[in-house]
């Protein structure tokens, strides 16, 4: 069997049609493959900001991006859906679940409500799910224990993602360097202060080398 050419990026969960001819920066590397940036943060839905982002993508030769900052049925999702219709095939919408989505974790029926919210958002048009590192590092249940990604109470949520055909991008913890003293060799040097390193905070889960 001959060698099969692979794209630079692979996005599970659905194909995207290639856009028309693009004006690319001649100094950038050129490729005949469809390039998809699967990790992008587009913040709030804004027509002018989206237009500017698409112009940057065109110059860089990026066909589409996965926006990991989309709200859900009660947030910014409707606005993102409308913007996506105006620019078909250019960006994919992943609903992001963070610490604030688990604020009611102590209330009865919370985990069932989480699944129902996922279903509502899927009907509106989300194409995937992003779970922030709050899960496993910050979110605690009624007993004060950290909620982990493999907690059985979350099984219905993950199962529903599969049933709905929604790929999940999970930000699991931080690099091990976050649990050691900050030096100029640290990968995040200049990004955070020494006092923000996790070993300064006993409430954080212990890092493993």
CNS distance restraints for C-alpha pairs under 8 A (distance, minus, plus):
assign (resid   7 and name CA) (resid  33 and name CA) 5.61 0.50 0.50
assign (resid   7 and name CA) (resid  34 and name CA) 6.45 0.50 0.50
assign (resid   7 and name CA) (resid  35 and name CA) 6.92 0.50 0.50
assign (resid   8 and name CA) (resid  33 and name CA) 6.97 0.50 0.50
assign (resid   8 and name CA) (resid  34 and name CA) 7.49 0.50 0.50
assign (resid   8 and name CA) (resid  35 and name CA) 5.92 0.50 0.50
assign (resid   8 and name CA) (resid  36 and name CA) 7.56 0.50 0.50
assign (resid   9 and name CA) (resid  35 and name CA) 6.11 0.50 0.50
assign (resid   9 and name CA) (resid  36 and name CA) 5.61 0.50 0.50
assign (resid   9 and name CA) (resid  37 and name CA) 6.94 0.50 0.50
assign (resid   9 and name CA) (resid  38 and name CA) 7.36 0.50 0.50
assign (resid  10 and name CA) (resid  36 and name CA) 7.28 0.50 0.50
assign (resid  11 and name CA) (resid  15 and name CA) 7.76 0.50 0.50
assign (resid  11 and name CA) (resid  36 and name CA) 7.52 0.50 0.50
assign (resid  11 and name CA) (resid  38 and name CA) 6.86 0.50 0.50
assign (resid  12 and name CA) (resid 167 and name CA) 6.55 0.50 0.50
assign (resid  13 and name CA) (resid 127 and name CA) 7.65 0.50 0.50
assign (resid  13 and name CA) (resid 128 and name CA) 7.83 0.50 0.50
assign (resid  13 and name CA) (resid 165 and name CA) 6.67 0.50 0.50
assign (resid  13 and name CA) (resid 166 and name CA) 6.56 0.50 0.50
assign (resid  13 and name CA) (resid 167 and name CA) 5.91 0.50 0.50
assign (resid  16 and name CA) (resid  64 and name CA) 7.95 0.50 0.50
assign (resid  16 and name CA) (resid  89 and name CA) 5.51 0.50 0.50
assign (resid  17 and name CA) (resid  89 and name CA) 5.81 0.50 0.50
assign (resid  18 and name CA) (resid  34 and name CA) 6.95 0.50 0.50
assign (resid  18 and name CA) (resid  63 and name CA) 6.50 0.50 0.50
assign (resid  18 and name CA) (resid  89 and name CA) 7.13 0.50 0.50
assign (resid  19 and name CA) (resid  63 and name CA) 6.49 0.50 0.50
assign (resid  19 and name CA) (resid  89 and name CA) 7.16 0.50 0.50
assign (resid  19 and name CA) (resid  90 and name CA) 7.59 0.50 0.50
assign (resid  22 and name CA) (resid  58 and name CA) 5.64 0.50 0.50
assign (resid  22 and name CA) (resid  59 and name CA) 7.29 0.50 0.50
assign (resid  22 and name CA) (resid  61 and name CA) 7.16 0.50 0.50
assign (resid  23 and name CA) (resid  58 and name CA) 6.23 0.50 0.50
assign (resid  23 and name CA) (resid  59 and name CA) 5.80 0.50 0.50
assign (resid  24 and name CA) (resid  28 and name CA) 7.66 0.50 0.50
assign (resid  24 and name CA) (resid  58 and name CA) 6.06 0.50 0.50
assign (resid  24 and name CA) (resid  59 and name CA) 4.03 0.50 0.50
assign (resid  24 and name CA) (resid  60 and name CA) 5.89 0.50 0.50
assign (resid  24 and name CA) (resid  61 and name CA) 5.81 0.50 0.50
assign (resid  25 and name CA) (resid  59 and name CA) 5.09 0.50 0.50
assign (resid  25 and name CA) (resid  60 and name CA) 6.32 0.50 0.50
assign (resid  25 and name CA) (resid  61 and name CA) 7.98 0.50 0.50
assign (resid  28 and name CA) (resid  60 and name CA) 6.86 0.50 0.50
assign (resid  30 and name CA) (resid  61 and name CA) 7.61 0.50 0.50
assign (resid  34 and name CA) (resid  62 and name CA) 7.56 0.50 0.50
assign (resid  34 and name CA) (resid  63 and name CA) 6.22 0.50 0.50
assign (resid  35 and name CA) (resid  61 and name CA) 7.20 0.50 0.50
assign (resid  35 and name CA) (resid  62 and name CA) 5.17 0.50 0.50
assign (resid  35 and name CA) (resid  63 and name CA) 5.46 0.50 0.50
assign (resid  35 and name CA) (resid  64 and name CA) 7.00 0.50 0.50
assign (resid  36 and name CA) (resid  62 and name CA) 6.06 0.50 0.50
assign (resid  36 and name CA) (resid  63 and name CA) 5.80 0.50 0.50
assign (resid  36 and name CA) (resid  64 and name CA) 4.92 0.50 0.50
assign (resid  36 and name CA) (resid  65 and name CA) 5.55 0.50 0.50
assign (resid  36 and name CA) (resid  66 and name CA) 7.67 0.50 0.50
assign (resid  37 and name CA) (resid  62 and name CA) 7.01 0.50 0.50
assign (resid  37 and name CA) (resid  64 and name CA) 6.38 0.50 0.50
assign (resid  37 and name CA) (resid  65 and name CA) 4.59 0.50 0.50
assign (resid  37 and name CA) (resid  66 and name CA) 6.26 0.50 0.50
assign (resid  38 and name CA) (resid  65 and name CA) 5.76 0.50 0.50
assign (resid  38 and name CA) (resid  66 and name CA) 4.78 0.50 0.50
assign (resid  38 and name CA) (resid  67 and name CA) 7.77 0.50 0.50
assign (resid  39 and name CA) (resid  65 and name CA) 7.17 0.50 0.50
assign (resid  39 and name CA) (resid  66 and name CA) 5.84 0.50 0.50
assign (resid  39 and name CA) (resid  67 and name CA) 6.92 0.50 0.50
assign (resid  39 and name CA) (resid  68 and name CA) 6.79 0.50 0.50
assign (resid  40 and name CA) (resid  65 and name CA) 6.34 0.50 0.50
assign (resid  40 and name CA) (resid  66 and name CA) 5.72 0.50 0.50
assign (resid  40 and name CA) (resid  67 and name CA) 5.08 0.50 0.50
assign (resid  40 and name CA) (resid  68 and name CA) 6.06 0.50 0.50
assign (resid  41 and name CA) (resid  67 and name CA) 5.50 0.50 0.50
assign (resid  41 and name CA) (resid  68 and name CA) 5.57 0.50 0.50
assign (resid  41 and name CA) (resid  69 and name CA) 5.61 0.50 0.50
assign (resid  42 and name CA) (resid  50 and name CA) 7.93 0.50 0.50
assign (resid  42 and name CA) (resid  67 and name CA) 5.93 0.50 0.50
assign (resid  42 and name CA) (resid  68 and name CA) 7.46 0.50 0.50
assign (resid  42 and name CA) (resid  69 and name CA) 6.24 0.50 0.50
assign (resid  43 and name CA) (resid  69 and name CA) 5.81 0.50 0.50
assign (resid  43 and name CA) (resid  70 and name CA) 7.69 0.50 0.50
assign (resid  44 and name CA) (resid  69 and name CA) 7.83 0.50 0.50
assign (resid  44 and name CA) (resid  70 and name CA) 7.92 0.50 0.50
assign (resid  44 and name CA) (resid  76 and name CA) 7.36 0.50 0.50
assign (resid  45 and name CA) (resid  49 and name CA) 7.78 0.50 0.50
assign (resid  45 and name CA) (resid  50 and name CA) 7.53 0.50 0.50
assign (resid  45 and name CA) (resid  76 and name CA) 6.96 0.50 0.50
assign (resid  45 and name CA) (resid  79 and name CA) 6.22 0.50 0.50
assign (resid  45 and name CA) (resid  80 and name CA) 5.76 0.50 0.50
assign (resid  45 and name CA) (resid  83 and name CA) 7.70 0.50 0.50
assign (resid  46 and name CA) (resid  50 and name CA) 6.13 0.50 0.50
assign (resid  47 and name CA) (resid  51 and name CA) 6.19 0.50 0.50
assign (resid  47 and name CA) (resid  83 and name CA) 6.93 0.50 0.50
assign (resid  48 and name CA) (resid  52 and name CA) 6.29 0.50 0.50
assign (resid  49 and name CA) (resid  53 and name CA) 6.15 0.50 0.50
assign (resid  50 and name CA) (resid  54 and name CA) 6.14 0.50 0.50
assign (resid  51 and name CA) (resid  55 and name CA) 6.31 0.50 0.50
assign (resid  52 and name CA) (resid  56 and name CA) 6.45 0.50 0.50
assign (resid  53 and name CA) (resid  57 and name CA) 6.25 0.50 0.50
assign (resid  54 and name CA) (resid  58 and name CA) 6.11 0.50 0.50
assign (resid  54 and name CA) (resid  90 and name CA) 7.76 0.50 0.50
assign (resid  55 and name CA) (resid  59 and name CA) 6.39 0.50 0.50
assign (resid  56 and name CA) (resid  60 and name CA) 6.25 0.50 0.50
assign (resid  57 and name CA) (resid  61 and name CA) 5.96 0.50 0.50
assign (resid  57 and name CA) (resid  62 and name CA) 4.85 0.50 0.50
assign (resid  57 and name CA) (resid  63 and name CA) 6.97 0.50 0.50
assign (resid  57 and name CA) (resid  64 and name CA) 7.66 0.50 0.50
assign (resid  58 and name CA) (resid  62 and name CA) 5.95 0.50 0.50
assign (resid  58 and name CA) (resid  63 and name CA) 7.17 0.50 0.50
assign (resid  63 and name CA) (resid  90 and name CA) 6.35 0.50 0.50
assign (resid  64 and name CA) (resid  89 and name CA) 6.71 0.50 0.50
assign (resid  64 and name CA) (resid  90 and name CA) 4.34 0.50 0.50
assign (resid  64 and name CA) (resid  91 and name CA) 5.11 0.50 0.50
assign (resid  64 and name CA) (resid  92 and name CA) 7.55 0.50 0.50
assign (resid  65 and name CA) (resid  90 and name CA) 6.51 0.50 0.50
assign (resid  65 and name CA) (resid  91 and name CA) 4.75 0.50 0.50
assign (resid  65 and name CA) (resid  92 and name CA) 6.28 0.50 0.50
assign (resid  66 and name CA) (resid  91 and name CA) 5.54 0.50 0.50
assign (resid  66 and name CA) (resid  92 and name CA) 4.56 0.50 0.50
assign (resid  66 and name CA) (resid  93 and name CA) 6.21 0.50 0.50
assign (resid  66 and name CA) (resid  94 and name CA) 7.00 0.50 0.50
assign (resid  67 and name CA) (resid  91 and name CA) 6.61 0.50 0.50
assign (resid  67 and name CA) (resid  92 and name CA) 5.87 0.50 0.50
assign (resid  67 and name CA) (resid  93 and name CA) 5.33 0.50 0.50
assign (resid  67 and name CA) (resid  94 and name CA) 5.98 0.50 0.50
assign (resid  68 and name CA) (resid  93 and name CA) 6.74 0.50 0.50
assign (resid  68 and name CA) (resid  94 and name CA) 4.98 0.50 0.50
assign (resid  68 and name CA) (resid  95 and name CA) 6.56 0.50 0.50
assign (resid  68 and name CA) (resid  96 and name CA) 6.18 0.50 0.50
assign (resid  68 and name CA) (resid 129 and name CA) 7.91 0.50 0.50
assign (resid  68 and name CA) (resid 130 and name CA) 6.09 0.50 0.50
assign (resid  69 and name CA) (resid  94 and name CA) 6.87 0.50 0.50
assign (resid  69 and name CA) (resid  95 and name CA) 6.59 0.50 0.50
assign (resid  69 and name CA) (resid  96 and name CA) 5.70 0.50 0.50
assign (resid  70 and name CA) (resid  76 and name CA) 6.57 0.50 0.50
assign (resid  70 and name CA) (resid  77 and name CA) 6.01 0.50 0.50
assign (resid  70 and name CA) (resid  80 and name CA) 7.25 0.50 0.50
assign (resid  70 and name CA) (resid  93 and name CA) 6.21 0.50 0.50
assign (resid  70 and name CA) (resid  94 and name CA) 5.81 0.50 0.50
assign (resid  70 and name CA) (resid  95 and name CA) 4.78 0.50 0.50
assign (resid  70 and name CA) (resid  96 and name CA) 5.96 0.50 0.50
assign (resid  71 and name CA) (resid  75 and name CA) 4.97 0.50 0.50
assign (resid  71 and name CA) (resid  76 and name CA) 4.75 0.50 0.50
assign (resid  71 and name CA) (resid  77 and name CA) 4.90 0.50 0.50
assign (resid  71 and name CA) (resid  95 and name CA) 5.50 0.50 0.50
assign (resid  71 and name CA) (resid  96 and name CA) 6.37 0.50 0.50
assign (resid  72 and name CA) (resid  76 and name CA) 6.48 0.50 0.50
assign (resid  72 and name CA) (resid  77 and name CA) 5.11 0.50 0.50
assign (resid  72 and name CA) (resid  95 and name CA) 5.98 0.50 0.50
assign (resid  72 and name CA) (resid  96 and name CA) 7.82 0.50 0.50
assign (resid  72 and name CA) (resid 117 and name CA) 7.76 0.50 0.50
assign (resid  72 and name CA) (resid 121 and name CA) 5.44 0.50 0.50
assign (resid  73 and name CA) (resid  77 and name CA) 6.02 0.50 0.50
assign (resid  73 and name CA) (resid  78 and name CA) 7.23 0.50 0.50
assign (resid  73 and name CA) (resid 117 and name CA) 7.33 0.50 0.50
assign (resid  73 and name CA) (resid 120 and name CA) 6.37 0.50 0.50
assign (resid  73 and name CA) (resid 121 and name CA) 5.13 0.50 0.50
assign (resid  73 and name CA) (resid 124 and name CA) 7.17 0.50 0.50
assign (resid  76 and name CA) (resid  80 and name CA) 6.45 0.50 0.50
assign (resid  77 and name CA) (resid  81 and name CA) 6.15 0.50 0.50
assign (resid  77 and name CA) (resid  95 and name CA) 8.00 0.50 0.50
assign (resid  77 and name CA) (resid 121 and name CA) 7.89 0.50 0.50
assign (resid  77 and name CA) (resid 124 and name CA) 7.86 0.50 0.50
assign (resid  77 and name CA) (resid 126 and name CA) 7.85 0.50 0.50
assign (resid  78 and name CA) (resid  82 and name CA) 6.46 0.50 0.50
assign (resid  78 and name CA) (resid 124 and name CA) 7.55 0.50 0.50
assign (resid  79 and name CA) (resid  83 and name CA) 6.39 0.50 0.50
assign (resid  80 and name CA) (resid  84 and name CA) 6.04 0.50 0.50
assign (resid  80 and name CA) (resid  93 and name CA) 7.76 0.50 0.50
assign (resid  81 and name CA) (resid  85 and name CA) 6.35 0.50 0.50
assign (resid  81 and name CA) (resid 125 and name CA) 6.94 0.50 0.50
assign (resid  82 and name CA) (resid  86 and name CA) 6.67 0.50 0.50
assign (resid  83 and name CA) (resid  87 and name CA) 6.55 0.50 0.50
assign (resid  84 and name CA) (resid  88 and name CA) 5.78 0.50 0.50
assign (resid  84 and name CA) (resid  89 and name CA) 7.88 0.50 0.50
assign (resid  84 and name CA) (resid  90 and name CA) 7.59 0.50 0.50
assign (resid  84 and name CA) (resid  91 and name CA) 6.85 0.50 0.50
assign (resid  87 and name CA) (resid  91 and name CA) 7.80 0.50 0.50
assign (resid  92 and name CA) (resid 127 and name CA) 6.53 0.50 0.50
assign (resid  93 and name CA) (resid 125 and name CA) 7.93 0.50 0.50
assign (resid  93 and name CA) (resid 126 and name CA) 5.39 0.50 0.50
assign (resid  93 and name CA) (resid 127 and name CA) 5.43 0.50 0.50
assign (resid  93 and name CA) (resid 128 and name CA) 6.56 0.50 0.50
assign (resid  94 and name CA) (resid 126 and name CA) 5.85 0.50 0.50
assign (resid  94 and name CA) (resid 127 and name CA) 5.70 0.50 0.50
assign (resid  94 and name CA) (resid 128 and name CA) 4.39 0.50 0.50
assign (resid  94 and name CA) (resid 129 and name CA) 4.86 0.50 0.50
assign (resid  94 and name CA) (resid 130 and name CA) 5.91 0.50 0.50
assign (resid  95 and name CA) (resid 121 and name CA) 7.87 0.50 0.50
assign (resid  95 and name CA) (resid 126 and name CA) 6.26 0.50 0.50
assign (resid  95 and name CA) (resid 127 and name CA) 7.87 0.50 0.50
assign (resid  95 and name CA) (resid 128 and name CA) 6.39 0.50 0.50
assign (resid  95 and name CA) (resid 129 and name CA) 4.92 0.50 0.50
assign (resid  95 and name CA) (resid 130 and name CA) 5.87 0.50 0.50
assign (resid  96 and name CA) (resid 129 and name CA) 6.02 0.50 0.50
assign (resid  96 and name CA) (resid 130 and name CA) 4.54 0.50 0.50
assign (resid  96 and name CA) (resid 131 and name CA) 5.77 0.50 0.50
assign (resid  96 and name CA) (resid 132 and name CA) 7.13 0.50 0.50
assign (resid  97 and name CA) (resid 101 and name CA) 6.05 0.50 0.50
assign (resid  97 and name CA) (resid 129 and name CA) 7.64 0.50 0.50
assign (resid  97 and name CA) (resid 130 and name CA) 6.29 0.50 0.50
assign (resid  97 and name CA) (resid 131 and name CA) 5.03 0.50 0.50
assign (resid  97 and name CA) (resid 132 and name CA) 6.32 0.50 0.50
assign (resid  98 and name CA) (resid 102 and name CA) 7.24 0.50 0.50
assign (resid  98 and name CA) (resid 131 and name CA) 6.48 0.50 0.50
assign (resid  98 and name CA) (resid 132 and name CA) 5.43 0.50 0.50
assign (resid  98 and name CA) (resid 133 and name CA) 7.83 0.50 0.50
assign (resid  98 and name CA) (resid 134 and name CA) 6.07 0.50 0.50
assign (resid  98 and name CA) (resid 135 and name CA) 7.59 0.50 0.50
assign (resid  99 and name CA) (resid 103 and name CA) 6.82 0.50 0.50
assign (resid  99 and name CA) (resid 132 and name CA) 7.98 0.50 0.50
assign (resid  99 and name CA) (resid 134 and name CA) 5.59 0.50 0.50
assign (resid  99 and name CA) (resid 135 and name CA) 7.51 0.50 0.50
assign (resid  99 and name CA) (resid 138 and name CA) 7.28 0.50 0.50
assign (resid  99 and name CA) (resid 139 and name CA) 6.18 0.50 0.50
assign (resid 102 and name CA) (resid 139 and name CA) 7.08 0.50 0.50
assign (resid 104 and name CA) (resid 110 and name CA) 6.52 0.50 0.50
assign (resid 105 and name CA) (resid 110 and name CA) 5.64 0.50 0.50
assign (resid 105 and name CA) (resid 111 and name CA) 7.48 0.50 0.50
assign (resid 105 and name CA) (resid 141 and name CA) 6.11 0.50 0.50
assign (resid 105 and name CA) (resid 142 and name CA) 7.17 0.50 0.50
assign (resid 106 and name CA) (resid 110 and name CA) 7.32 0.50 0.50
assign (resid 106 and name CA) (resid 141 and name CA) 6.26 0.50 0.50
assign (resid 106 and name CA) (resid 142 and name CA) 5.04 0.50 0.50
assign (resid 109 and name CA) (resid 113 and name CA) 6.22 0.50 0.50
assign (resid 110 and name CA) (resid 114 and name CA) 6.27 0.50 0.50
assign (resid 111 and name CA) (resid 115 and name CA) 6.60 0.50 0.50
assign (resid 111 and name CA) (resid 153 and name CA) 6.79 0.50 0.50
assign (resid 111 and name CA) (resid 154 and name CA) 6.95 0.50 0.50
assign (resid 111 and name CA) (resid 157 and name CA) 7.73 0.50 0.50
assign (resid 112 and name CA) (resid 116 and name CA) 6.42 0.50 0.50
assign (resid 112 and name CA) (resid 156 and name CA) 7.93 0.50 0.50
assign (resid 113 and name CA) (resid 117 and name CA) 6.12 0.50 0.50
assign (resid 114 and name CA) (resid 118 and name CA) 6.33 0.50 0.50
assign (resid 114 and name CA) (resid 157 and name CA) 7.05 0.50 0.50
assign (resid 115 and name CA) (resid 119 and name CA) 6.31 0.50 0.50
assign (resid 115 and name CA) (resid 156 and name CA) 6.96 0.50 0.50
assign (resid 115 and name CA) (resid 157 and name CA) 5.26 0.50 0.50
assign (resid 115 and name CA) (resid 160 and name CA) 6.99 0.50 0.50
assign (resid 116 and name CA) (resid 120 and name CA) 6.24 0.50 0.50
assign (resid 117 and name CA) (resid 121 and name CA) 6.19 0.50 0.50
assign (resid 118 and name CA) (resid 122 and name CA) 6.12 0.50 0.50
assign (resid 118 and name CA) (resid 157 and name CA) 7.87 0.50 0.50
assign (resid 118 and name CA) (resid 160 and name CA) 7.97 0.50 0.50
assign (resid 118 and name CA) (resid 161 and name CA) 7.88 0.50 0.50
assign (resid 119 and name CA) (resid 123 and name CA) 6.29 0.50 0.50
assign (resid 119 and name CA) (resid 160 and name CA) 7.91 0.50 0.50
assign (resid 120 and name CA) (resid 124 and name CA) 6.47 0.50 0.50
assign (resid 121 and name CA) (resid 125 and name CA) 6.44 0.50 0.50
assign (resid 121 and name CA) (resid 126 and name CA) 5.99 0.50 0.50
assign (resid 122 and name CA) (resid 126 and name CA) 5.05 0.50 0.50
assign (resid 122 and name CA) (resid 127 and name CA) 7.19 0.50 0.50
assign (resid 122 and name CA) (resid 164 and name CA) 7.47 0.50 0.50
assign (resid 127 and name CA) (resid 166 and name CA) 5.93 0.50 0.50
assign (resid 127 and name CA) (resid 167 and name CA) 7.55 0.50 0.50
assign (resid 128 and name CA) (resid 166 and name CA) 4.53 0.50 0.50
assign (resid 128 and name CA) (resid 167 and name CA) 4.92 0.50 0.50
assign (resid 128 and name CA) (resid 168 and name CA) 5.94 0.50 0.50
assign (resid 128 and name CA) (resid 169 and name CA) 7.84 0.50 0.50
assign (resid 129 and name CA) (resid 161 and name CA) 7.89 0.50 0.50
assign (resid 129 and name CA) (resid 166 and name CA) 6.55 0.50 0.50
assign (resid 129 and name CA) (resid 167 and name CA) 6.30 0.50 0.50
assign (resid 129 and name CA) (resid 168 and name CA) 4.75 0.50 0.50
assign (resid 129 and name CA) (resid 169 and name CA) 6.22 0.50 0.50
assign (resid 130 and name CA) (resid 168 and name CA) 5.83 0.50 0.50
assign (resid 130 and name CA) (resid 169 and name CA) 4.80 0.50 0.50
assign (resid 130 and name CA) (resid 170 and name CA) 5.91 0.50 0.50
assign (resid 130 and name CA) (resid 171 and name CA) 7.73 0.50 0.50
assign (resid 131 and name CA) (resid 135 and name CA) 7.27 0.50 0.50
assign (resid 131 and name CA) (resid 168 and name CA) 7.45 0.50 0.50
assign (resid 131 and name CA) (resid 169 and name CA) 6.37 0.50 0.50
assign (resid 131 and name CA) (resid 170 and name CA) 4.89 0.50 0.50
assign (resid 131 and name CA) (resid 171 and name CA) 6.15 0.50 0.50
assign (resid 132 and name CA) (resid 170 and name CA) 6.41 0.50 0.50
assign (resid 132 and name CA) (resid 171 and name CA) 5.14 0.50 0.50
assign (resid 132 and name CA) (resid 172 and name CA) 7.43 0.50 0.50
assign (resid 133 and name CA) (resid 137 and name CA) 6.30 0.50 0.50
assign (resid 133 and name CA) (resid 138 and name CA) 7.81 0.50 0.50
assign (resid 133 and name CA) (resid 170 and name CA) 7.40 0.50 0.50
assign (resid 133 and name CA) (resid 171 and name CA) 4.88 0.50 0.50
assign (resid 133 and name CA) (resid 172 and name CA) 5.17 0.50 0.50
assign (resid 133 and name CA) (resid 173 and name CA) 5.29 0.50 0.50
assign (resid 133 and name CA) (resid 174 and name CA) 7.75 0.50 0.50
assign (resid 134 and name CA) (resid 138 and name CA) 4.76 0.50 0.50
assign (resid 134 and name CA) (resid 139 and name CA) 5.76 0.50 0.50
assign (resid 135 and name CA) (resid 139 and name CA) 5.61 0.50 0.50
assign (resid 135 and name CA) (resid 147 and name CA) 6.24 0.50 0.50
assign (resid 135 and name CA) (resid 148 and name CA) 6.02 0.50 0.50
assign (resid 135 and name CA) (resid 149 and name CA) 6.38 0.50 0.50
assign (resid 135 and name CA) (resid 172 and name CA) 7.59 0.50 0.50
assign (resid 136 and name CA) (resid 146 and name CA) 6.04 0.50 0.50
assign (resid 136 and name CA) (resid 147 and name CA) 5.53 0.50 0.50
assign (resid 136 and name CA) (resid 148 and name CA) 4.44 0.50 0.50
assign (resid 136 and name CA) (resid 149 and name CA) 6.32 0.50 0.50
assign (resid 136 and name CA) (resid 172 and name CA) 7.31 0.50 0.50
assign (resid 136 and name CA) (resid 173 and name CA) 6.97 0.50 0.50
assign (resid 137 and name CA) (resid 146 and name CA) 6.85 0.50 0.50
assign (resid 137 and name CA) (resid 147 and name CA) 7.96 0.50 0.50
assign (resid 137 and name CA) (resid 173 and name CA) 6.50 0.50 0.50
assign (resid 137 and name CA) (resid 204 and name CA) 6.48 0.50 0.50
assign (resid 137 and name CA) (resid 205 and name CA) 6.32 0.50 0.50
assign (resid 138 and name CA) (resid 146 and name CA) 6.79 0.50 0.50
assign (resid 138 and name CA) (resid 204 and name CA) 7.47 0.50 0.50
assign (resid 139 and name CA) (resid 146 and name CA) 5.79 0.50 0.50
assign (resid 139 and name CA) (resid 147 and name CA) 5.68 0.50 0.50
assign (resid 140 and name CA) (resid 144 and name CA) 5.24 0.50 0.50
assign (resid 140 and name CA) (resid 145 and name CA) 5.18 0.50 0.50
assign (resid 140 and name CA) (resid 146 and name CA) 4.33 0.50 0.50
assign (resid 140 and name CA) (resid 147 and name CA) 5.35 0.50 0.50
assign (resid 141 and name CA) (resid 145 and name CA) 5.66 0.50 0.50
assign (resid 141 and name CA) (resid 146 and name CA) 6.51 0.50 0.50
assign (resid 141 and name CA) (resid 147 and name CA) 6.28 0.50 0.50
assign (resid 147 and name CA) (resid 151 and name CA) 6.62 0.50 0.50
assign (resid 149 and name CA) (resid 154 and name CA) 7.28 0.50 0.50
assign (resid 150 and name CA) (resid 154 and name CA) 7.04 0.50 0.50
assign (resid 150 and name CA) (resid 155 and name CA) 7.49 0.50 0.50
assign (resid 151 and name CA) (resid 155 and name CA) 7.13 0.50 0.50
assign (resid 154 and name CA) (resid 158 and name CA) 6.48 0.50 0.50
assign (resid 155 and name CA) (resid 159 and name CA) 5.96 0.50 0.50
assign (resid 156 and name CA) (resid 160 and name CA) 5.99 0.50 0.50
assign (resid 157 and name CA) (resid 161 and name CA) 6.36 0.50 0.50
assign (resid 158 and name CA) (resid 162 and name CA) 6.49 0.50 0.50
assign (resid 159 and name CA) (resid 163 and name CA) 6.26 0.50 0.50
assign (resid 160 and name CA) (resid 164 and name CA) 6.04 0.50 0.50
assign (resid 161 and name CA) (resid 165 and name CA) 6.15 0.50 0.50
assign (resid 161 and name CA) (resid 166 and name CA) 5.07 0.50 0.50
assign (resid 161 and name CA) (resid 167 and name CA) 7.10 0.50 0.50
assign (resid 161 and name CA) (resid 168 and name CA) 7.52 0.50 0.50
assign (resid 162 and name CA) (resid 166 and name CA) 6.03 0.50 0.50
assign (resid 162 and name CA) (resid 167 and name CA) 7.46 0.50 0.50
assign (resid 174 and name CA) (resid 178 and name CA) 6.65 0.50 0.50
assign (resid 176 and name CA) (resid 180 and name CA) 7.46 0.50 0.50
assign (resid 176 and name CA) (resid 207 and name CA) 6.18 0.50 0.50
assign (resid 176 and name CA) (resid 208 and name CA) 6.66 0.50 0.50
assign (resid 176 and name CA) (resid 209 and name CA) 6.23 0.50 0.50
assign (resid 177 and name CA) (resid 181 and name CA) 7.88 0.50 0.50
assign (resid 177 and name CA) (resid 182 and name CA) 7.86 0.50 0.50
assign (resid 177 and name CA) (resid 186 and name CA) 6.59 0.50 0.50
assign (resid 177 and name CA) (resid 187 and name CA) 7.43 0.50 0.50
assign (resid 178 and name CA) (resid 182 and name CA) 7.76 0.50 0.50
assign (resid 178 and name CA) (resid 197 and name CA) 5.41 0.50 0.50
assign (resid 178 and name CA) (resid 198 and name CA) 5.85 0.50 0.50
assign (resid 178 and name CA) (resid 199 and name CA) 7.77 0.50 0.50
assign (resid 179 and name CA) (resid 197 and name CA) 5.99 0.50 0.50
assign (resid 179 and name CA) (resid 198 and name CA) 5.06 0.50 0.50
assign (resid 179 and name CA) (resid 199 and name CA) 5.06 0.50 0.50
assign (resid 179 and name CA) (resid 206 and name CA) 7.94 0.50 0.50
assign (resid 179 and name CA) (resid 207 and name CA) 6.03 0.50 0.50
assign (resid 180 and name CA) (resid 197 and name CA) 7.06 0.50 0.50
assign (resid 180 and name CA) (resid 198 and name CA) 7.84 0.50 0.50
assign (resid 180 and name CA) (resid 199 and name CA) 6.82 0.50 0.50
assign (resid 181 and name CA) (resid 194 and name CA) 6.85 0.50 0.50
assign (resid 181 and name CA) (resid 197 and name CA) 7.15 0.50 0.50
assign (resid 182 and name CA) (resid 186 and name CA) 6.04 0.50 0.50
assign (resid 182 and name CA) (resid 189 and name CA) 6.69 0.50 0.50
assign (resid 182 and name CA) (resid 193 and name CA) 7.82 0.50 0.50
assign (resid 182 and name CA) (resid 194 and name CA) 5.59 0.50 0.50
assign (resid 182 and name CA) (resid 197 and name CA) 7.32 0.50 0.50
assign (resid 183 and name CA) (resid 189 and name CA) 6.50 0.50 0.50
assign (resid 184 and name CA) (resid 189 and name CA) 5.62 0.50 0.50
assign (resid 185 and name CA) (resid 189 and name CA) 7.01 0.50 0.50
assign (resid 188 and name CA) (resid 192 and name CA) 6.89 0.50 0.50
assign (resid 192 and name CA) (resid 196 and name CA) 6.43 0.50 0.50
assign (resid 192 and name CA) (resid 197 and name CA) 7.84 0.50 0.50
assign (resid 193 and name CA) (resid 197 and name CA) 7.16 0.50 0.50
assign (resid 195 and name CA) (resid 200 and name CA) 6.36 0.50 0.50
assign (resid 196 and name CA) (resid 200 and name CA) 6.96 0.50 0.50
assign (resid 196 and name CA) (resid 201 and name CA) 8.00 0.50 0.50
assign (resid 197 and name CA) (resid 201 and name CA) 7.59 0.50 0.50
assign (resid 198 and name CA) (resid 202 and name CA) 7.80 0.50 0.50
assign (resid 198 and name CA) (resid 204 and name CA) 6.35 0.50 0.50
assign (resid 199 and name CA) (resid 204 and name CA) 7.59 0.50 0.50
assign (resid 199 and name CA) (resid 206 and name CA) 7.80 0.50 0.50
